[in-house]
Amino acid sequence: MPTLQKEFSSAIPQEFTISVVIQQSPSSNIWESQQWEVVGILASKREDATESKVELIHQDGEVYRYLHSGFTLRLHVDECESYYHNLLSTDPCCYVVTTLSHDGSPTPFLVSFSFDEAHAYLEGDETVYAVAVPAEIYRWAETFVLTHYVPTKRIKRKRADWKNSSERHHES
């Protein structure tokens, strides 16, 4: 890696501390009394925000918003293609992977920028919420991808001429 690129690469933060905002509201579904959704994430480079905790940050009637803090978002070079496609999509997202707690509320355990990673959890029956990407995370991921990702040129395979090969086979 050239020296200038190494210096630029080392200036990119390795991770962000993330907090997840989850909203609880009355459900319009007759079978469920509450509806839960992840409504956003907050990013910070502060190291003191890594403590895992849950706190009520807003209440408006029967609508409650909780802040789940203490998550770390890291980018990995081998996931750059997934980040690249996420950045180019019409709605780039961060993915919050959750499990259901005993009271039916979602409990986040992972925040990812990789659709491939989120999809793997979906296949494992976890609940995954797609949320808008904060501007600082978008810029960070974009810089990371521009620094580390080189798209591979796709090579079109040549079709085998089955018709001629079968005629030759029958002639033998």
Buried (B, 14 or more C-beta within 10 A) or exposed (E): EEEEEEEBEEEBBEEBBBBBBBBBBEEEEEEEEBEBEBEBBBBBEEEEBBEEEBEEEEEEEEEBBBBBBBBEBEBBEEBBBBBBBBBEEEEBBBBBBBEEEEEEBBBBBBBBBBBEBBEBBBEEEBBBBBBBBBEBBBEBBBBBBEBBBEEEEEEEEEEEEEEEEEEEEEEE
